[in-house]
Amino acid sequence: LPGQEAFFKTCRGTSFGPLWDMGNLFSRVRQPIILPGNRFEYKVKGFIGEGAFGRVAHCTTVGTKQPVAVKILKRNIHVDRELQMLTGIKSLDPDKHNVVRFIEAFTSGNYACLAFEKLDRTLSDFIKQHGKLRAEEIRPIARQMLVTLDALKQIDVIHTDIKPDNVMLVDHRQQPFKIRLIDFGVAVLASESNEGAIMQPLFYRSPEVMLGLPVTAAIDMWSLGCLLAFLYTARHLYHGADKLLSGLRIRSLSDLTVYHPKARSESEYNDTQSFLSLLRQMLHPDFDRRTTPSEALHHAFVRESGKSTSRPNAEVPDATAGSTTSLIPATEVPAGGPGEGPSHTQW
């Protein structure tokens, strides 16, 4: 790759041949790679993901040994845009607003390096490992993401790439379902968004983007609705191959209950109905009538405590009762995960 020699000349402790093959680089290294940042030095432990423009390294800070994720990217306009957005969101509190904690940016040869807090795993990986979630498990994720979208709206930022690969658990064992939104590489300012621009992963793309209509922060709400439906079913709500007409494969959001056909308690049944009510508001085809983050935060599903008590002897209605339309199954998650779209980076 162009600039590879300059990159490794700035990395202490090792030397390499002419080809920078990051896929097997770490396995060939006997001495540690040290990335010299501005605030810290980072010892590379391995590579944990990749995207269209580079790779993500699992590092620890030299001295303090704090785990860090460093994105190593080819320098181009996309990196400059991401850095601009990351600088903008530094005004947000990562713990309060659920955005990834950005540590610093530095350069090495012709490569840009972006250092972030090291997180647990993506929602995509979690669903692959554990399967679909119940409505009560989705609630804290929905609440946090709505807080995030509300905060981004306040600073005029549209993420445009909300999908399971770009929402990560912080530490599921210690903080169950505590999440962070990551990857601002294709984010745009609402005031500078271009009508007719192609954006959003296809499975999570809003009707107005498909139709070339004006782009607003409402496109992120649509993507979030699709993401929450994915968590509930472990399947994509809309099939990308059919594009706009793909929505006809799911004739009613009530049909989603076939993936959880029998509620275990009355409270779980009520949770499901409240969850579907929220999805209907998030997935309104008219972006002017689609719910906003601040409105959705007051929805009954989001405001519930989430602590339901199972009553195994209670008579609980079948969650599919009242559904009169047949369901053509939603799209199953492909083996490669739901990372279709403009970027697919795991941190």
PEKA-V627384 format. One line per field, one symbol per residue. ss: DSSP state (~ for helix, > for strand, _ for the rest). phi: phi as a letter, one per 20 degrees, with the letter a starting at -180 (. if undefined). A space follows every 50 residues. Layout:
ss: ???
phi: ???
This chain:
ss: ___~~~~~~_>>_____________~~~_____>>>____>>>>>>>>>> ___>>>>>>>>_____>>>>>>>>__~~~~~~~~~~~~~____~~~~_>_ _>>>>>>>__>>>>>>>___>>~~~~~~~~____~~~~~~~~~~~~~~~~ ~~~~__>>_____~~~>>>>>___>>>>>>>______>>~~~________ _~~~__~~~~_______~~~~~~~~~~~~~~~~_>>___~~~~~~~~~~_ __~~~~~~~~_____~~~~~~~~~~~~~~~~~__________~~~~___~ ~~~___________________________>>_______________
phi: .fnffffffeefnbbcffdedffcgffeeeefedeeeeecdceferdcab cfdrcddeccffoelffbddedcffaffffffffffffeffeegfedmdf eeeacbdbmeddcddcfedebffgfffgednfdegfffgffgffffffff ffffdmddfmcfagfdccffaffecgmfccecmdfdfcegfdfdfnfebm ggfcefgfffemegecfffffgffgfffffffdmcffdeffelffffffd ebffffffecfcfebfffffgfffffffgfffdffeffdffegffffefg fffffneedfcfeffdfffefnedefdegfffffgeneefqfbbddd
